[in-house]
């Protein structure tokens, strides 16, 4: 009889505990999800990442050492980078970011490896045919884009990841897609970082048909912060975009005197900008007309006239006239050598 009572009491206790646990489960789950939303607790690991984990990673995951294991795996990924083992590296970063998804460094570094390094390797690898190289390069570019965007699901406020997507698609040494780049830069155009804000403008200024939008964006940036005038490309765009014949003549447009410190500075910057028009596809507008007027007004020497002396070189100083005159007055080396021989 005594045993029966003890067994009955144990059943009652077990039932109470089970019932209490059942009632507490939704509350605890909700509390855990709330902690995850606030990034206090790590999120669940996605099913595809489980399959890529080794025994050590799994042990670390269940042992609560996810950030430590992510750090260790990043060292392993570095060895794959050094050996050009890009598919293994991509798998590594899939596990690394599953273990520590709130660390922006891993998303940034992994995207850089995949979208930049792996894509560059594919583009230049002579072991493959040109068609195969292009396919592999685009595969890695798309994979890099996807990787960055996955990071943004965990870190939607991380503007740097949008910036890196835009930088990847606007890189003229890869496979530039300025529309995709502009879409990414648009997400960071209201950033407190002035570099991020300007890149949207610099990108749409290279897309035919978006010149009016680019001019309006330049005016918006100038109105918000005149310090943008400290950037040569911004100064030049402000002037060149305003020459678009589709812009109303009623509108008050920026002038050379209002944008550039001196006419010599204007010539230096616009001379260099014209080269970017030729090399990088920036909006041309009436850049040639502006330069021709400055050449006549400043009496620019033929050697620094791009219409008489085409060159890919840039003018590196506002005091270009002084540099030109010094170079003209400099005694050639062969004459100095001749003088020295005569003195002997």
FENQUI-V809285 format. One record per run of one state. SS is the DSSP state (A for helix, B for strand, O for the rest). FROM is the first residue (numbers start at 0). TO is the last residue. If there is no record, write none. Layout:
ss	from	to
SS	FROM	TO
SS	FROM	TO
This chain:
ss	from	to
O	0	0
A	1	36
O	37	45
A	46	49
O	50	53
A	54	61
O	62	64
A	65	81
O	82	84
A	85	98
O	99	102
A	103	123
O	124	128
A	129	153
O	154	157
A	158	168
O	169	176
A	177	185
O	186	192
A	193	203
O	204	209
A	210	223
O	224	224
A	225	229
O	230	230
A	231	240
O	241	254
A	255	258
O	259	261
A	262	279
O	280	285
A	286	297
O	298	300
A	301	303
O	304	318
A	319	328
O	329	331
A	332	342
O	343	343
